[in-house]
Amino acid sequence: MKIDHSQPLEYGTDQNQLNILGFWIFLGAEIMLFATLFTAYFTLEGRTGSGPTPGEIFEITPVLFETLLLLTSSFTIGLGVHAMRLGRKNAMLTFFTITLLLGLAFLGVEIYEFTHYYHVGATYQTSAFTAALLTTLGTHGGHVTLGLFWGTFIILQVKKRGLTPETANKSFIFSLYWHFLDVVWIFIFSFIYLKGMM
């Protein structure tokens, strides 16, 4: 395996470069998935039937907390990739671990939020609005859950094998996935929550 030392470690081989390109293509499909969910939500958000409206169920405090947690996790994973490029394995592992803990805290707040919706009568069966809302939030939450498992396996591999072109490539691709989830959340925060509270 020929390693190009003029490139960052995660881009160091032809296979690594293909892996990253392939992941960008995969993210294109993910963008289409979330675009479809947002389109469905915007089409159905006014169809509340006899159920609650967005303004009646959205609470600003947990949403701001979720946003702070995810944006901070985006920063820490960026620090992790930077540490990886400097060859500082322990620093990288620390930042990746902090990222996953922030993601776990985000999920905890989201579970609290779903419980709140259930108690105020906003379920999948309540109205077209609540069904679209819970589907969009649940899909994003499912992606975060997958990311927590994926990130854990990345940490275990780097601990066992060290920083190699292969582990660096996997770690970098995971960081792209995590940043993508943060970008999706910014859209959810801005166009679902803030718009719904106005």
Salt bridges, closest charged atoms under 4 A:
GLU10 OE2 - ARG85 NH2 2.42
GLU30 OE1 - HIS143 NE2 2.40
GLU45 OE2 - LYS195 NZ 2.47
GLU59 OE2 - HIS116 NE2 3.65
GLU166 OE1 - ARG161 NH1 3.89
GLU166 OE2 - LYS170 NZ 3.72
